[in-house]
Amino acid sequence: MSKRYILDANPFIEGKNRYYAFDICPGFWTSLVTLHQAKQVYSIDRIRDELAHQDDEIKDWIANRAPDTFFKKTEDQAVVDAFQDMVNRGYSENNS
């Protein structure tokens, strides 16, 4: 299985504000969708909610371009299990 990545708010915000602004690098935003469709990139609903508070291009991207499945519900058991696995790995690596 290929690696999967969960994005926090920073890649979206920094991307929009700096190197990957929508008018400079629209390919970045398209690639997020493409990587998501390849089951490699996701985020969570709490990040979506944080990003959608601003009235800007990210809010528009979420509403019009990001697939509904891009932002996983944090109460889904698969998300809870993945988070628990991540915590366990971090704990075991720091205590070995």
N, C-alpha and C positions, 0 to 999 in steps of 0.2 A: 504494500500500500504506500502511496506517495505521502509526503509530509503535507499536513494541513496547518494553516496559520489563522489565528484569530487576531484581528486588528482592533486596537483601541482607538480612541478619538484622534490621537496625534497624527498618524499618517494622513488622515482626511484634512485636518485643520492646517497642518504645516504644508501639505501638498497644495491646498488651495491658496494659501498665503505666500508661498515661495516658488519653488522650482516647478511645480506641477499645476499651476493655475489653469483653470479651464480654457482660457483663451490662448495660453502658451503651449500647453501640452495635453490636449484632449485625449491623446493615446493612453495616458496614465489611467484615466477614468474608465476608458474602454477596456483596458487590460484588467482592471479590478473585476469587471463583469466576466470577462473571459476566464480568468483564473477561478472565479467562483463557479462558473459553469463546469470547469474541470475538477471541481470539488477540492480546491486547494486553498481558497481564501474565503473567510467568513468574518462576521462580527456578531455582536449581540444586540438585543433590543434596547438595552440601557444606553449603549453608545448611539444607536439610532435616535433615541429620544433626546440625548444631549445635543446631537448635531442638528436635529430638526427644530431646536429652539431658536436658532438664528434664521433670519430671513435672507438667505444667500444662495449661492450656486450649489452648495452641498445639499441644502434642503431640496432644491429642485432635482438634483441628481438622485437623491433617495426616492423622491416621489415619481420620477419619470424614467429613470434608467436602471437603478439597482433592482434586481429581481426580489420578489417578496421573500425568497428563501435566503437572501444574503445575510439578514440579521436574525440570528437564531433566538428563540424565546428562552430566556434564562431559566424558566421553570420546567423546560423539557428535560426528561430524565437523562437523555444522551448528553446534554450540556452539563448537567450536574455531575454525571459520571466522568466526563472528560476533565472537568475542573478538579475533581477529587484525585484523578490520576496525575494531573499536573502538580498538585500540591504534594502528593506522595513522592513523586520523582524528585522534586526540589528538596524535600526534606531528607530523603535517603542520600542524595548527592552531597548535601551539606553536612551530613552526619556520618560519612564513611571514613 
